[in-house]
Every structure is written in structure tokens, then in C-alpha cells.
């Protein structure tokens, strides 16, 4: 089938052609924006789920909706080795400059920009070509304590937004990467502006461990935020994600072709997109994609995922960590006991736990409950069995 017309196009940064099965969480965000506009309090939100479920896509969708509603928006993605102040400053500067263009908020926003300059100086933030020409606001955001100063900055942004009769929404992806002190400071800053009733909130996203990390950073986090779980799609929603983009172009997936894609992908959105893309390219009939097309596409789809989606994570691991992952994969899908992984590896718990700890830090695995362990990447157990087929479990 003509690859130029292929609507699925998986890959980093590519939006899925059909955002199916996420209506409830989108409605939650839209209601949040409406409540903020009306001057009511809202609960900030942290989306959580495995890799490949579409958290970033949802975050972008919410960002675009807030921006279209006239909100000031800040989007940041946490990355290893980049401190939290560096992540936020450029976006906050832009929001404050926009607020300073509104006559009613001009003076207030200029004071806030002065506070931001003090914050930048205090934490040695590099903002490249951007410069803050305003005089520092003395005594605000200049203590050198991240929790105190970030709270000051958020309050300054909130006061400027209130003066302009505007709302500000921060979107932060990959929250689990933040250091504990940084996540604690972010939570405390949001708590402070919530208590003050200022028109600023946050919608974040992270892997499932972000719930435990947030609770560990600040005990009140579970009461402050709502934590929508983003998971694999239901059968009906997953079928829609496959069929609707094709139908819009006059192409049909046969029912057994759809069923086969749902089976091999376990209905995870990124994989649905990859299999549909490969089946489309393989199909010879210009109007119909068959079960045989999907079966033929499976090897191609897995090869593409192995080369990119899986391998980029696998290659970050040491040989000992890879061996731990292979032992976990040997136990099968879903949640396993850490003690059983140690048995597979033929080593004592202390030694196995060393690898477990580093793999949790690398976000390869997480612990949904005490003593349990699970992959953060769907289908990674299958990849490990393909990558290390000669693993011999301890007997």
C-alpha cells in the first residue's frame, strides 16, 4: 500500500492519528482549566503510567488546549543532569514577559522578572542568549534554598497572573527523573500557591514510581495532587485507534487483522501505532489490510522496536544489570517478586538488590509494592528473551 498515505508514522514526537480511550483524563484537564478561569481552586495533576502509553501525547494535548484558551503555558521535560531551575527558567521568563505586556499587570510582572533575575543568579542558571535586564528584587527568591526560592518565584508568577486576570499552567514531563529535593521543592511551591489561591497550577507526567517518589518527597503530595493512571487501552478503544485513521482514507482493517494487532501489542498505544504502520506498508491491496499482512508485519515491527524503542534503554545498562533484567524476564509478564529474581540469578538477595536499585534509578524497572518488581517498558520481557536467548536460569 502507498507508504506516503500511511497515517500512523510512529516515532518520537509523532502524534498518533487517533487519541482514543483518553476522553476522561482530557475532560478532567478541560474542567481544571474552566475552574481556573472562573477563579476556583483546582487540584494539580500528575499522569502516571508505563512507557508507550501516551503520557507525553496527552500532556501536549492539554498544553495546546490551555494555550488555545488564552492561558500562559510553560512546558518542560526533566532530563538527567539538568537541575530543576534550568528546566523552568526560560518558560517562566517568557510567561512573565507576556504578562508584562498587559497594562494592568505591567508593574507587577516587572517586579516578578526582577525576582526571577535574583533566582537565576542564586542558582547559576544558564539561559543562553536570553537576558534579564531588570533589577533584582531584593529579599525575594534570593536565599539560595531551592524550596523557599522556587515557592517565591511561583508566588511572583501567580501575583502577576492575577493582576493580568490570566492563568498559568506548567507542564512537566518525566517527573521521576527529578532529584528528591527538586521534586520536594516543586511540590512545596505548588502547595504554597494553592494555599494562596493564585491562578497557577501544574500538570505533570511520569513513570508509575512517581507516586511513591512524590509521597517520599512530601507526605502531603497524595492529598495535593490527583494521579490519573494511563494504561493500555480497552479493546474497543484500541480497535478505534487502528481502524479510524485507515477508514478516513477509505481503507479497511479486516476484523481478524485488528484482533491480531490487539493480541501482539497488548493494546499499548505506541505499539498499536507501530504495528498498524508496518501492516499498512506491507499490504498489497489498496483497500484492505488482512490478517496475513499483520502476521508478516510482526517481524518488521519487532525489529524496528528492538533497534530503537527497546535498545536505547537496554544499551544504558551494565552487563550485570542486563543479566538482572533477563532473570526478571524469565519469570514472565507482569509483577514478580524480587526474591524470585534472585533465585533465577543464583545469587543472594543483597547482591541482586544492588542491581535492582540501580535499575530502578535508571527507570528500567519499578516497585509497585514492597518486594515486588516490574518492567517500566511494556513487552520488554519479550525483547530480553530475544536479545539474550541463551540465559540459563538457576536450578
C-alpha positions in Angstrom: 0.0 0.0 0.0 1.2 3.5 -0.7 3.5 4.5 2.2 3.1 8.2 1.5 -0.5 7.9 2.6 0.3 5.9 5.7 -1.4 7.8 8.6 0.3 6.1 11.5 4.0 7.2 11.5 5.4 6.0 14.9 8.4 7.7 16.4 9.4 10.2 19.0 7.5 13.4 18.6 4.9 12.0 16.2 1.3 12.4 17.4 -0.9 9.3 17.0 -3.6 9.7 14.3 -6.3 8.8 16.8 -6.2 9.7 20.5 -8.6 7.0 21.6 -9.6 6.0 25.1 -8.3 9.1 26.9 -11.5 11.1 26.9 -11.9 11.0 30.7 -8.5 12.4 31.6 -8.8 15.1 28.8 -12.1 16.1 30.3 -10.5 16.3 33.7 -7.9 18.7 32.4 -10.5 20.8 30.5 -12.6 21.1 33.7 -9.4 22.2 35.6 -8.9 25.0 33.0 -12.6 26.1 33.3 -12.4 26.1 37.1 -9.2 28.2 37.0 -10.8 30.7 34.6 -13.7 31.0 37.0 -11.4 31.7 39.9 -12.0 28.4 41.7 -9.4 26.2 43.3 -8.1 23.2 41.4 -6.1 20.1 42.2 -2.9 19.8 40.2 -2.5 16.6 38.2 0.3 14.0 37.6 -0.3 11.5 34.8 1.5 8.2 35.5 2.0 5.0 33.5 4.4 2.8 31.7 6.4 3.8 28.6 4.5 3.8 25.4 1.0 4.6 26.8 0.9 8.1 25.5 1.5 10.3 28.6 3.6 12.8 26.7 1.0 12.9 23.9 -1.7 13.7 26.5 0.5 16.3 28.1 1.0 18.0 24.7 -2.8 17.8 24.0 -3.5 19.5 27.4 -0.8 22.1 26.8 -2.3 23.0 23.4 -5.8 23.2 24.9 -4.6 25.6 27.7 -2.8 27.7 25.2 -5.8 27.9 22.9 -7.8 29.1 25.9 -5.5 32.1 26.4 -3.6 30.7 29.3 0.1 31.3 29.8 1.8 27.9 29.5 5.2 26.6 30.3 6.4 23.2 29.0 9.5 21.4 30.4 10.9 17.9 30.2 13.1 16.7 33.0 16.4 15.3 31.8 19.3 13.7 33.7 21.9 16.1 34.8 19.8 19.2 34.3 18.8 20.9 37.5 15.1 21.9 38.0 15.8 25.7 37.9 17.4 25.3 34.5 14.3 23.4 33.3 11.9 26.1 34.3 13.5 29.5 33.9 13.2 30.1 30.2 9.5 29.2 30.2 8.7 31.3 33.3 10.6 34.2 31.8 8.5 34.0 28.7 5.3 33.8 30.7 6.2 36.9 32.8 7.2 38.9 29.7 3.8 38.1 28.1 2.1 39.2 31.4 4.2 42.4 31.4 2.6 43.4 28.1 -0.8 43.6 29.8 -1.2 47.1 31.1 -2.9 46.1 34.4 0.0 43.7 35.2 2.9 45.7 33.8 4.4 46.9 37.1 3.7 43.6 39.0 5.2 41.5 36.2 8.4 43.7 36.2 8.8 43.1 39.9 8.4 39.3 39.2 11.0 39.5 36.5 13.4 41.1 39.0 12.7 38.2 41.4 13.4 35.8 38.5 16.7 37.5 37.9 17.7 37.0 41.5 16.7 33.4 41.3 18.8 32.9 38.1 21.8 34.5 39.8 21.4 32.5 43.0 21.3 29.1 41.3 23.8 29.9 38.5 21.2 29.2 35.8 22.4 29.5 32.2 19.7 30.8 29.8 21.8 31.1 26.7 21.0 34.1 24.6 18.2 35.2 26.9 19.0 38.0 29.3 17.1 39.5 32.2 17.7 43.3 32.1 15.5 44.0 35.2 17.0 44.9 38.6 16.9 42.0 41.0 14.1 42.2 43.6 15.9 42.1 46.9 14.8 39.6 49.5 12.7 37.5 47.1 13.9 34.2 45.6 17.5 35.0 46.6 18.0 32.9 49.7 19.8 30.1 48.0 17.3 27.5 49.3 15.6 25.8 46.4 12.3 25.1 48.2 12.0 28.6 49.5 13.1 30.4 46.4 11.0 28.3 44.0 8.0 29.0 46.1 8.8 32.7 45.9 9.0 32.5 42.1 5.8 30.6 41.7 4.1 33.1 44.0 5.5 36.0 42.0 4.2 34.4 38.7 0.8 33.9 40.4 0.6 37.5 41.6 1.5 38.8 38.1 -1.1 36.5 36.5 -3.8 37.6 39.0 -3.0 41.2 38.2 -3.4 40.4 34.5 -6.6 38.4 35.1 -4.8 35.4 33.5 -4.0 31.8 34.4 -0.6 30.0 34.2 -0.2 26.2 33.7 3.1 24.4 34.0 3.5 21.1 32.1 6.5 19.0 33.3 7.3 15.6 31.7 9.4 12.8 33.1 9.0 13.9 36.7 10.6 10.7 38.0 14.0 12.0 36.8 14.0 14.9 39.3 16.1 14.6 42.4 14.2 14.1 45.6 15.0 17.6 46.8 13.9 19.1 43.5 10.6 17.1 43.4 10.0 18.2 47.0 10.7 21.8 46.2 8.3 21.6 43.2 5.6 20.1 45.3 6.0 22.6 48.1 5.9 25.5 45.6 2.6 24.2 44.2 1.2 23.7 47.7 2.1 27.3 48.6 0.4 28.9 45.6 -2.6 26.6 46.1 -3.0 27.8 49.6 -2.7 31.4 48.4 -5.4 30.8 45.8 -3.1 32.1 43.0 -4.0 31.2 39.4 -1.1 28.8 38.7 -1.1 25.1 38.6 0.9 22.1 37.2 0.1 19.1 35.1 3.0 16.6 35.2 3.7 13.1 33.9 6.0 10.3 34.9 6.5 6.6 35.2 4.5 4.7 37.9 7.2 5.2 40.5 6.4 8.9 40.6 3.6 8.3 43.1 6.0 6.8 45.6 8.7 9.4 44.9 6.2 12.3 45.4 5.0 10.8 48.6 8.5 10.3 49.8 9.5 13.9 48.9 6.4 15.5 50.6 4.0 13.5 52.7 1.0 15.7 51.7 1.6 15.1 47.9 -1.0 12.4 47.7 -3.6 14.8 49.0 -2.4 17.7 46.9 -2.4 16.0 43.5 -4.7 13.7 41.6 -2.8 10.9 39.9 -4.7 9.6 36.8 -3.3 6.2 35.7 -2.6 6.0 32.0 -2.6 2.3 30.9 -3.2 0.1 28.0 -6.4 0.8 26.0 -9.5 -1.2 26.3 -10.4 -3.5 23.3 -12.9 -1.1 21.8 -10.7 2.0 22.2 -7.7 0.1 20.8 -9.7 -1.1 17.8 -10.7 2.5 17.2 -7.1 3.7 17.3 -6.3 1.2 14.5 -9.4 1.5 12.3 -10.5 5.1 12.3 -7.3 6.6 10.7 -7.5 4.0 7.9 -11.2 4.3 7.4 -10.8 8.1 6.9 -8.6 7.2 3.9 -11.0 4.6 2.5 -9.0 1.6 3.8 -10.3 -1.2 6.0 -8.6 -3.5 8.5 -10.3 -6.9 8.5 -11.6 -7.9 11.9 -9.1 -10.7 12.4 -6.3 -8.3 11.4 -7.4 -6.0 14.2 -7.7 -8.8 16.7 -4.1 -9.9 15.8 -2.7 -6.5 16.4 -4.5 -6.2 19.7 -3.1 -9.6 20.7 0.6 -9.0 19.9 0.7 -5.4 21.2 -1.3 -6.0 24.4 -3.2 -2.8 23.3 -0.4 -0.3 24.3 -0.8 2.8 22.1 2.7 3.1 20.8 2.8 -0.5 19.7 -0.6 -0.2 18.1 0.8 2.6 16.0 3.9 0.7 15.1 2.1 -2.5 14.0 -0.5 -0.5 12.1 2.2 1.4 10.3 4.1 -1.8 9.3 0.9 -3.6 8.2 -0.1 -0.7 6.0 3.3 -0.6 4.3 3.2 -4.4 3.7 -0.4 -4.7 2.4 -0.7 -5.2 -1.4 -4.4 -4.5 -1.6 -5.1 -0.7 -1.7 -8.4 -1.0 0.2 -7.9 -3.9 2.7 -5.4 -4.9 5.3 -5.6 -8.6 6.2 -4.6 -10.9 9.0 -1.7 -12.2 6.8 -0.5 -8.6 6.4 -0.4 -8.2 10.2 1.4 -11.5 10.7 4.0 -10.5 8.1 4.3 -7.1 9.7 5.0 -8.5 13.1 8.7 -9.4 12.4 9.2 -6.0 10.9 7.6 -4.2 13.8 9.6 -6.1 16.4 12.8 -5.4 14.5 12.1 -1.7 14.4 11.2 -1.6 18.1 14.3 -3.7 19.0 16.5 -1.3 17.1 15.1 1.9 18.7 12.4 1.8 21.4 13.9 -1.1 23.4 17.6 -0.9 22.6 18.1 2.7 23.6 17.1 1.7 27.1 18.9 -1.7 27.0 22.2 -0.1 26.0 22.2 2.1 29.1 22.6 -0.9 31.3 25.8 -2.7 32.5 26.2 -6.4 31.8 25.2 -7.2 35.4 22.1 -5.1 35.1 21.2 -6.8 31.8 21.6 -10.1 33.5 19.1 -9.0 36.2 16.6 -7.9 33.5 17.0 -11.2 31.8 16.3 -13.0 35.1 13.2 -10.9 35.6 12.0 -11.6 32.0 12.4 -15.4 32.6 9.7 -15.2 35.2 7.2 -13.9 32.6 4.9 -10.9 32.3 3.7 -8.6 35.0 4.8 -8.1 38.5 7.3 -10.5 40.1 8.8 -10.9 43.5 12.4 -9.6 43.9 13.3 -12.7 45.8 12.3 -14.8 42.8 14.6 -12.8 40.5 17.5 -13.5 42.9 16.7 -17.2 42.7 16.8 -17.0 38.9 20.2 -15.3 39.1 21.5 -17.8 41.6 22.8 -15.1 44.0 21.9 -13.8 47.4 19.4 -11.0 47.9 21.9 -8.4 48.8 23.8 -8.8 45.5 20.6 -8.9 43.5 19.2 -5.8 45.3 22.3 -3.8 44.2 21.3 -4.3 40.6 17.6 -3.8 41.4 18.4 -0.4 43.0 20.4 0.9 40.0 17.8 -0.3 37.6 15.1 1.5 39.5 17.2 4.7 39.3 17.6 4.2 35.6 13.8 3.8 35.3 14.1 0.3 33.7 12.0 -1.3 36.5 9.9 -0.1 39.4 8.4 -1.5 42.6 4.6 -1.3 42.6 4.6 -2.8 46.2 7.1 -3.8 48.8 9.1 -6.8 47.5 7.6 -6.6 44.0 9.3 -5.6 40.8 8.0 -4.9 37.2 9.4 -3.5 33.9 8.6 0.1 33.2 8.5 -0.7 29.4 5.7 -3.0 28.1 6.8 -6.1 26.2 10.4 -5.6 27.4 10.4 -9.2 28.8 9.9 -10.4 25.2 12.7 -8.2 24.0 15.1 -9.6 26.7 14.3 -13.1 25.7 15.1 -12.3 22.0 18.2 -10.4 23.0 19.6 -12.9 25.4 18.2 -16.3 24.3 20.8 -18.4 25.9 20.1 -17.3 29.5 20.2 -20.4 31.8 18.1 -20.0 35.0 19.4 -21.1 38.3 18.1 -24.5 39.2 
